[in-house]
Amino acid sequence: MRAGPGAVFRVHIRNEALDLDVMGGGPAAGLCGSGLFSAVAALRRYGFLDEMGRFSRTAPFIDGQNVLLAPAAHTAHGRDMILSRRDIGELQLAKAAIRTGIDLLLAEAGISPRQIDAVLIAGAFGTAVAPQDILDLGLLPDIAPAKIRQVGNASLAGAIRALLSLEERRNMDALAGAAPVPRAGRPSQFRPGICAGDRSLPLIHHFPRIGIFTWPP
């Protein structure tokens, strides 16, 4: 669901149970994008998912190939809220496509991830997502978390600036005109990137505050 009232945007594992952060503070209605990344990242950190997204351990909230995020009595719609293995697989596919596009842009520019000055994440997803979650799951290359900037509704802010200032509009036009457009759709580039293991969930844990935790926490 979209990132609005009732959306779960953060998932924690505490005391052998899941703890959900819900926008608006009411009962949970569904997962938004940041909540999905948070849930999968938490399951990976505590060893309940392996690198390929398969369930590798049991817990009170895991039933076969499903994770019970919230029972019916604690949801806005009166039904169990489930995270399925299929949901995790869809996240892996989306992550593979986005990461492959990023890697192609880096190759086109001839730079390494360490040469990236900043990564700007916009929109509702960019506002709610925890940068460490998307780093841990490999959506972004191996960069320092401090380089990630969450800028909110950047399209609206840009539209307002363009309407209020001709100089800003000219600057935007110049920037757009100078930006090269790589041909990322070539099968020789794009498809091998997805098929070469980008669907994995690597759990990058070499930053000082990241680690693969033991259960129970």
N, C-alpha and C positions, 0 to 999 in steps of 0.2 A: 504494500500500500504506500501511498505518498507520505511524506514526512509531515504529519499533522496531528491533531489531537487523537490520542488513542494508539499512536504508532510506537512500537518498541524501538528505541534507537540505541540502546546499550544493553548488553547481557553480561552478567557476572556469575561466576561459580563460587558459592560460599556455603560452607557447612553442609556439604553433600546435597545442595539444592541450587536451583537457578534463581537469580535475583534480576528482575527486569526494570530498566528505567523507561518510563512511558511519558511521551509528550503530553503535557497538560495534567499529569498526575493521576488520572482516572484509571479505570480498568483497561487492560490491553485489548486492542482490536485487531492488531496484525503487526507484521514486521515491515519496516521501511528498509531502504537499501543499506543504511548505516547499521541498522539492527541486525541484518543478515550477516554482514561482514563481522560485526562484533560477536555474534553467536558462534560462527565458524572459527574465528580466531580464538575464542575462549576454549572451545572444544579441542582445538589443536594444542593450545598451551598446556592443557591438563592431560594430554595424551589420549583423548577419547576418539580422535580421528588420526589416521596415518597421513603420510604425505600425499597420497592419491585420493584423499577424501573418504576413505572407508572407515567404518566404525571399528576400533581396535580394542576398546575396553567397555565394560558395562558400568552402569550407574543407575540409581533409582529413577532418574528421569529419562533413561534410554530404554525403549521398547522395540526390540528387533532393529529395524532400519529407520526408526523415527525417534526424534527427541521431543518429549513433552515439555514445551516452554511454559505453558500455563493450563491448568485444568479448567473445565467448563465453568466451574463456580467462580472463577476469578477473571473471566474474560467479558468483554462488553457485549458479545453476541451469544453467550451461553453455550459455546462449543469449545472443545479442546483446541488449543493452539499448538500446532505440530510443525516441527522442522523436519522434513523428510530427506532421505538420501537423494531423491530427485532434486529437491531444492538446492542441496549442496552441489550437485552436478551442474545445475544451471549457473550457479555462482562461478564454478570452475571455468565454464565455457566463456562467460562474460569476462572474467579475469584474464583468460588466455587471449581473447581478442584485443582487449585494452592494452595489455602488457606488450603484445606483439606490435601494436601500433606505435607504442612508445619506443620500443627497441629499434623499429624501422626509422623513426624520426631521429634518434641518436645516431644511427648509422649514416643517414643522409647528411646530417650536420657534421659528421666526422669527429664526434666528441664522446667521451666516456661518461658514465653516471657521476663520477666524482667532479666533473667539470660543470655540472648543473648548478646554477646560482640559486634558483628558487623554483618551487612547484606551486602553482596557484590552483586551488580546488574551489570551484564555484557551485552555486545552486544549493538546494535543500540538502542534497547528499553531502556536499562539501562543508556545509554548516554543522551537520550533526555527526559526521563520521569521526572516529578517533584515528588520528594519523598513524598511531602505532599499529592498529589493526590492519590497515591496508599495506603497511610496510612488512608486517609479520607474514602476511599471506602472499607477498610477492606481486601485488598489483603494481607497485612502483619499483623502480630499480633500487639498488642498495645505496641509499643516500641518508644523510643525517636527518633525523626528525625535525630539527630546527629549521631546515630549509623548506618545510611545507607550510604554506600560508592558506588559511581558510578565509575566503573573501566574500562569502554570502552570495546574494543575488547580483552578480557582477553585470549581467545583461541589462537589468533594470537601471543600475547605477550608470552604466555606459550610455544607455538611451537618454537618460536625464541630462548627462553632461553634453551629449551631442545636440540636444534640443536647446540648451541654454548658452552654448558657446560655439561660434563658428570656428574659432581656433582649435578647440577640441575636436570638432568634426574633421577639420583638415588633417590634424595629427592622426586621427583614426584611419582616414582614407590613405594617408601616406604609409602607415604601418601595414595596412592590409595589402596595399600594392607592392610593398617590398618583401612580403612573406612568400617564400617559395612553396609550391604545392607538390609534394612528392607523390609519385604514382604507387601508393601503397597497395593498390588493388591487384597488382600483377601476381598471378598464381605462383610464379617462381620465387616470390618473396613472402607473401602473406601466409599461404597455406602451410608451408613447411614450418613456419614459426609456431603455429597452433599445434601441429602434429608432433613437434619435437619435445614435448614434455611440459609445455607452458600451463597445462591444466593442473599441475601439481600445486600443493599448498606447502611451501618450503619451510615456513616458520623460521624466518631469519632471526637468529638469537645471539649475534655477536656484539650487539650494543650492550653496554654495561647493565642496563636495567631490564633487559629482556631475558627470558629463560624458559625452558620447558619444565613446568612445575610437576611435582609429584602429587598423587591423590592419596588421602584427602589433603586439602590445602592447609 
